[in-house]
Each structure stands twice: as structure tokens, then as C-alpha cells.
């Protein structure tokens, strides 16, 4: 089955990736491809989610800032009721992450 990819502008992709939290979040979502991931599980995978206090703060930031921004750009699908996130394959995001990680 062919994987459908989304298209975002370079400007939008750079805006999304300039935040370290969103970049780390997208890296984790890319690893699981398009499988839905529960928000609490995802928080445990992020570098800033080490303590219960940090996890609570991160969950608030993700819910109110980062996930809506990624969803508005159509890079993820965020089900607020179930607290699940699915990555929507976006080749430009993937290429930029690879470039940042290998070349900068």
C-alpha cells in the first residue's frame, strides 16, 4: 500500500522544527509512522518528560501549544478526546529533520 504524504511549505516546516520540543515530538512520531500514540506514552519518550512534575508541565504545553500548531499545519492528527496523536507523513519535515541531525 502506498503511503500518502502531506505537503507543507518550507517556511512552515522550519517554523515547526525551530522548537526543540516539536522537533523531538515529530522524531518520535516518525518512528512509529502513522500509528496512533497516546499522549502520555509520547511524553515518556520525550527528553523533558523525566519527572512527574515535568511530565505534567509538558502535557499542558503539548496540549495547548505544540499539538494544535502541528495539527493546524496538517502534520499530525490529534484526537483530544482520546488523547491520541498520529503522524501524517510529510516528506519535507522528514528531510529537514534528517538534514538538521546529520549536517548541523
C-alpha atoms as an extended CHARMM CRD file, in Angstrom:
* protein
*
       104  EXT
         1         1  UNK       CA              0.0000000000        0.0000000000        0.0000000000  PROA      1               0.0000000000
         2         2  UNK       CA              1.3710000000        3.4050000000       -0.9800000000  PROA      2               0.0000000000
         3         3  UNK       CA              1.9350000000        5.8770000000        1.8280000000  PROA      3               0.0000000000
         4         4  UNK       CA              0.3070000000        9.2570000000        1.2690000000  PROA      4               0.0000000000
         5         5  UNK       CA              2.4240000000       12.2850000000        2.1120000000  PROA      5               0.0000000000
         6         6  UNK       CA              1.3490000000       15.7720000000        3.0860000000  PROA      6               0.0000000000
         7         7  UNK       CA              2.8520000000       18.9250000000        1.7220000000  PROA      7               0.0000000000
         8         8  UNK       CA              3.8920000000       21.9340000000        3.7810000000  PROA      8               0.0000000000
         9         9  UNK       CA              5.8350000000       24.9900000000        2.7610000000  PROA      9               0.0000000000
        10        10  UNK       CA              9.4930000000       25.2100000000        3.6910000000  PROA      10              0.0000000000
        11        11  UNK       CA              8.6960000000       28.2180000000        5.8440000000  PROA      11              0.0000000000
        12        12  UNK       CA              6.0340000000       26.2910000000        7.7780000000  PROA      12              0.0000000000
        13        13  UNK       CA              8.3100000000       23.2700000000        8.1980000000  PROA      13              0.0000000000
        14        14  UNK       CA             11.1390000000       25.4370000000        9.5450000000  PROA      14              0.0000000000
        15        15  UNK       CA              8.7510000000       27.2360000000       11.9040000000  PROA      15              0.0000000000
        16        16  UNK       CA              7.5460000000       23.8990000000       13.2760000000  PROA      16              0.0000000000
        17        17  UNK       CA             11.0430000000       22.4710000000       13.6750000000  PROA      17              0.0000000000
        18        18  UNK       CA             12.6910000000       25.5080000000       15.2640000000  PROA      18              0.0000000000
        19        19  UNK       CA             11.1590000000       24.4950000000       18.5820000000  PROA      19              0.0000000000
        20        20  UNK       CA             13.1560000000       21.6260000000       20.1650000000  PROA      20              0.0000000000
        21        21  UNK       CA             10.0600000000       20.1160000000       21.7740000000  PROA      21              0.0000000000
        22        22  UNK       CA              8.1560000000       19.9380000000       18.4790000000  PROA      22              0.0000000000
        23        23  UNK       CA             11.2190000000       18.5450000000       16.7110000000  PROA      23              0.0000000000
        24        24  UNK       CA             11.6220000000       15.7870000000       19.3280000000  PROA      24              0.0000000000
        25        25  UNK       CA              7.8940000000       15.0830000000       19.2160000000  PROA      25              0.0000000000
        26        26  UNK       CA              7.9440000000       14.7210000000       15.4270000000  PROA      26              0.0000000000
        27        27  UNK       CA             11.0220000000       12.4990000000       15.5640000000  PROA      27              0.0000000000
        28        28  UNK       CA              9.1920000000       10.1110000000       17.8970000000  PROA      28              0.0000000000
        29        29  UNK       CA              6.0340000000       10.1510000000       15.7770000000  PROA      29              0.0000000000
        30        30  UNK       CA              8.0200000000        9.4550000000       12.6050000000  PROA      30              0.0000000000
        31        31  UNK       CA              9.4780000000        6.3520000000       14.2670000000  PROA      31              0.0000000000
        32        32  UNK       CA              6.0090000000        4.8670000000       14.7830000000  PROA      32              0.0000000000
        33        33  UNK       CA              4.9200000000        6.0530000000       11.3320000000  PROA      33              0.0000000000
        34        34  UNK       CA              1.1750000000        6.5850000000       11.1710000000  PROA      34              0.0000000000
        35        35  UNK       CA              0.2080000000        4.5300000000       14.2310000000  PROA      35              0.0000000000
        36        36  UNK       CA             -1.7690000000        6.4580000000       16.8540000000  PROA      36              0.0000000000
        37        37  UNK       CA              0.2420000000        7.1400000000       20.0110000000  PROA      37              0.0000000000
        38        38  UNK       CA             -1.3010000000        8.0650000000       23.3510000000  PROA      38              0.0000000000
        39        39  UNK       CA             -0.1770000000       11.4490000000       24.6580000000  PROA      39              0.0000000000
        40        40  UNK       CA              1.0570000000       10.0390000000       27.9840000000  PROA      40              0.0000000000
        41        41  UNK       CA              3.1950000000        7.4370000000       26.1990000000  PROA      41              0.0000000000
        42        42  UNK       CA              4.6280000000       10.0770000000       23.8980000000  PROA      42              0.0000000000
        43        43  UNK       CA              5.5140000000       12.3260000000       26.8400000000  PROA      43              0.0000000000
        44        44  UNK       CA              7.5170000000        9.4810000000       28.3580000000  PROA      44              0.0000000000
        45        45  UNK       CA              9.5920000000        9.2890000000       25.1570000000  PROA      45              0.0000000000
        46        46  UNK       CA             10.4970000000       12.9790000000       25.1170000000  PROA      46              0.0000000000
        47        47  UNK       CA             13.6970000000       14.2300000000       26.7690000000  PROA      47              0.0000000000
        48        48  UNK       CA             11.8860000000       16.7210000000       29.0190000000  PROA      48              0.0000000000
        49        49  UNK       CA              9.4320000000       14.1880000000       30.4730000000  PROA      49              0.0000000000
        50        50  UNK       CA             11.6260000000       12.6570000000       33.1690000000  PROA      50              0.0000000000
        51        51  UNK       CA              9.8190000000       13.5650000000       36.4010000000  PROA      51              0.0000000000
        52        52  UNK       CA              6.0930000000       13.6300000000       37.2310000000  PROA      52              0.0000000000
        53        53  UNK       CA              6.2230000000       17.4340000000       37.5530000000  PROA      53              0.0000000000
        54        54  UNK       CA              7.9960000000       17.7850000000       34.2060000000  PROA      54              0.0000000000
        55        55  UNK       CA              5.5120000000       15.4030000000       32.5900000000  PROA      55              0.0000000000
        56        56  UNK       CA              2.5530000000       17.4420000000       33.8490000000  PROA      56              0.0000000000
        57        57  UNK       CA              4.1120000000       20.6820000000       32.5670000000  PROA      57              0.0000000000
        58        58  UNK       CA              4.9770000000       19.0780000000       29.2200000000  PROA      58              0.0000000000
        59        59  UNK       CA              1.4700000000       17.6630000000       28.8180000000  PROA      59              0.0000000000
        60        60  UNK       CA             -0.0040000000       21.1330000000       29.3190000000  PROA      60              0.0000000000
        61        61  UNK       CA              2.4220000000       22.6760000000       26.8060000000  PROA      61              0.0000000000
        62        62  UNK       CA              1.7880000000       19.9420000000       24.2570000000  PROA      62              0.0000000000
        63        63  UNK       CA             -1.9880000000       20.1240000000       24.6340000000  PROA      63              0.0000000000
        64        64  UNK       CA             -2.2640000000       23.9180000000       24.4670000000  PROA      64              0.0000000000
        65        65  UNK       CA              0.6520000000       24.9400000000       22.2280000000  PROA      65              0.0000000000
        66        66  UNK       CA              2.5700000000       22.3320000000       20.2650000000  PROA      66              0.0000000000
        67        67  UNK       CA             -0.0640000000       19.7720000000       19.2390000000  PROA      67              0.0000000000
        68        68  UNK       CA             -2.5430000000       22.4110000000       17.9710000000  PROA      68              0.0000000000
        69        69  UNK       CA              0.2460000000       24.0830000000       15.9800000000  PROA      69              0.0000000000
        70        70  UNK       CA              1.2380000000       20.7470000000       14.3820000000  PROA      70              0.0000000000
        71        71  UNK       CA             -2.4090000000       19.8470000000       13.7380000000  PROA      71              0.0000000000
        72        72  UNK       CA             -3.0850000000       23.2480000000       12.1390000000  PROA      72              0.0000000000
        73        73  UNK       CA             -0.1860000000       22.5730000000        9.7540000000  PROA      73              0.0000000000
        74        74  UNK       CA             -1.7630000000       19.1510000000        8.9970000000  PROA      74              0.0000000000
        75        75  UNK       CA              1.4130000000       17.3510000000       10.0910000000  PROA      75              0.0000000000
        76        76  UNK       CA             -0.4310000000       15.3630000000       12.7740000000  PROA      76              0.0000000000
        77        77  UNK       CA             -3.9380000000       14.2800000000       13.6210000000  PROA      77              0.0000000000
        78        78  UNK       CA             -4.7050000000       14.9770000000       17.2840000000  PROA      78              0.0000000000
        79        79  UNK       CA             -7.7490000000       13.3950000000       18.8890000000  PROA      79              0.0000000000
        80        80  UNK       CA             -8.2180000000       15.4620000000       22.0410000000  PROA      80              0.0000000000
        81        81  UNK       CA            -10.9150000000       13.1780000000       23.4150000000  PROA      81              0.0000000000
        82        82  UNK       CA             -8.7730000000       10.0260000000       23.2420000000  PROA      82              0.0000000000
        83        83  UNK       CA             -5.5060000000       11.9570000000       23.6590000000  PROA      83              0.0000000000
        84        84  UNK       CA             -4.0020000000       10.1640000000       20.6650000000  PROA      84              0.0000000000
        85        85  UNK       CA             -1.6740000000       11.5980000000       18.0580000000  PROA      85              0.0000000000
        86        86  UNK       CA             -0.9920000000       10.2210000000       14.5850000000  PROA      86              0.0000000000
        87        87  UNK       CA              1.7720000000       11.4780000000       12.3240000000  PROA      87              0.0000000000
        88        88  UNK       CA              0.7790000000       12.4210000000        8.7970000000  PROA      88              0.0000000000
        89        89  UNK       CA              3.7540000000       11.6380000000        6.6190000000  PROA      89              0.0000000000
        90        90  UNK       CA              5.3340000000       14.9030000000        5.4970000000  PROA      90              0.0000000000
        91        91  UNK       CA              8.4320000000       14.4150000000        3.3640000000  PROA      91              0.0000000000
        92        92  UNK       CA              9.7110000000       17.9840000000        3.8090000000  PROA      92              0.0000000000
        93        93  UNK       CA              9.6160000000       17.6380000000        7.6040000000  PROA      93              0.0000000000
        94        94  UNK       CA             11.4300000000       14.3080000000        7.4080000000  PROA      94              0.0000000000
        95        95  UNK       CA             14.1130000000       15.6980000000        5.0800000000  PROA      95              0.0000000000
        96        96  UNK       CA             14.6760000000       18.7480000000        7.2700000000  PROA      96              0.0000000000
        97        97  UNK       CA             14.9730000000       16.6670000000       10.4370000000  PROA      97              0.0000000000
        98        98  UNK       CA             17.4820000000       14.4090000000        8.6920000000  PROA      98              0.0000000000
        99        99  UNK       CA             19.4400000000       17.4510000000        7.4600000000  PROA      99              0.0000000000
       100       100  UNK       CA             19.4450000000       19.0750000000       10.9160000000  PROA      100             0.0000000000
       101       101  UNK       CA             20.5610000000       15.8580000000       12.6140000000  PROA      101             0.0000000000
       102       102  UNK       CA             23.2960000000       14.9720000000       10.1160000000  PROA      102             0.0000000000
       103       103  UNK       CA             24.5650000000       18.2860000000        8.8070000000  PROA      103             0.0000000000
       104       104  UNK       CA             24.2680000000       20.8510000000       11.5830000000  PROA      104             0.0000000000
